Amino acid sequence: MKYTFVLVLGLLPLSAQAADNQEGFQATRQLTGELLNDKESFGGKVIDTMDVADYTYVQFAHGKEKLWLATSKTKVKKGDIVSFTDPTTMHKFHSKSLNRTFDQIYFVSTLNVKTKF
């Protein structure tokens, strides 16, 4: 009985975070920071990646959002956890090499990568 009670209490904070987008954002940021030992970072789990010329484009999941970043060519693969600080955000950015326009993309000078567990 004691274990059932503890389990229920343990799940309550997770459901509350899922309901509140801002809390979910903070929880994801905290988890990413803990995984990479960097409390000031922003990032998530890699969904997709593309290399072109000297750049790597990375789509990552941050909470329920799917976001894109671009950085200098970096070894990264699906399932990795990435984080970065101090991005430059661009809206409606058109990549000539990909012939694609991104609604929003983060340009980062340094990408921290933790390979999937």
C-alpha positions in Angstrom: 0.0 0.0 0.0 2.8 2.4 0.8 4.4 1.9 -2.6 1.2 2.6 -4.4 0.7 5.8 -2.6 4.3 6.9 -3.4 3.9 6.0 -7.1 0.7 8.1 -7.4 2.3 11.1 -5.7 5.3 10.7 -8.1 3.1 10.9 -11.2 1.1 13.9 -10.1 3.9 16.5 -10.8 4.4 15.0 -14.3 0.7 15.3 -15.3 0.6 18.9 -13.9 3.7 19.8 -16.1 2.1 18.3 -19.2 -1.0 20.4 -18.6 1.0 23.6 -18.2 3.1 24.4 -21.2 5.4 26.8 -19.3 6.1 24.3 -16.6 6.7 21.6 -19.3 9.2 24.0 -21.0 11.1 24.5 -17.7 11.1 20.8 -16.9 12.5 20.0 -20.3 15.2 22.6 -20.0 16.1 21.3 -16.5 16.3 17.7 -17.7 18.5 18.8 -20.7 20.7 20.8 -18.3 21.0 17.9 -15.9 21.9 15.4 -18.7 24.6 17.7 -19.9 25.7 19.2 -16.6 24.7 22.6 -17.9 21.9 24.4 -16.1 21.7 27.4 -18.5 21.3 25.4 -21.7 18.3 25.0 -24.0 17.8 22.0 -26.2 16.3 18.5 -26.4 16.3 15.2 -28.2 17.4 15.0 -31.8 14.7 14.0 -34.3 16.4 14.7 -37.5 19.7 16.0 -38.8 21.1 17.2 -42.2 24.6 18.2 -43.2 25.3 20.7 -46.0 28.6 22.3 -46.9 30.0 23.5 -43.6 26.8 23.4 -41.6 24.6 20.9 -39.7 20.9 21.4 -39.3 19.3 19.7 -36.4 15.6 19.2 -35.6 15.0 18.6 -31.9 12.1 18.0 -29.6 11.8 20.5 -26.8 8.8 19.4 -24.8 5.9 19.1 -27.3 7.6 21.5 -29.7 9.8 20.5 -32.7 12.4 23.1 -33.4 15.4 23.6 -35.7 18.9 24.8 -35.2 21.9 25.4 -37.4 25.5 25.2 -36.4 28.9 24.6 -37.9 29.3 21.0 -39.1 28.9 18.8 -36.0 28.7 15.0 -35.5 25.2 14.4 -34.2 22.6 11.7 -34.8 18.9 10.9 -34.1 18.3 10.2 -30.4 21.2 12.3 -29.2 20.5 15.0 -26.6 21.7 18.5 -27.6 21.9 21.8 -25.8 23.2 25.3 -26.5 23.2 28.7 -25.1 22.9 32.2 -26.5 21.3 31.4 -29.9 20.4 33.9 -32.5 16.8 33.3 -33.6 15.7 33.9 -37.2 12.2 33.8 -38.5 11.3 32.9 -42.1 15.0 31.9 -42.8 15.5 30.5 -46.3 18.4 28.1 -46.8 19.6 28.1 -50.3 21.6 24.9 -49.9 18.4 23.0 -48.7 16.0 25.1 -50.8 13.9 25.3 -47.7 12.4 28.1 -45.6 12.3 27.6 -41.8 9.5 29.4 -39.9 12.0 29.7 -37.0 15.5 28.5 -36.6 18.2 29.0 -33.9 21.8 29.7 -35.1 24.3 28.5 -32.4 28.0 28.8 -32.3 28.5 25.7 -30.0 26.4 22.6 -29.8 26.8 20.3 -26.9 26.0 16.7 -27.8 25.4 13.8 -25.5 25.0 10.6 -27.4 21.9 8.6 -26.7 22.0 6.4 -23.7 
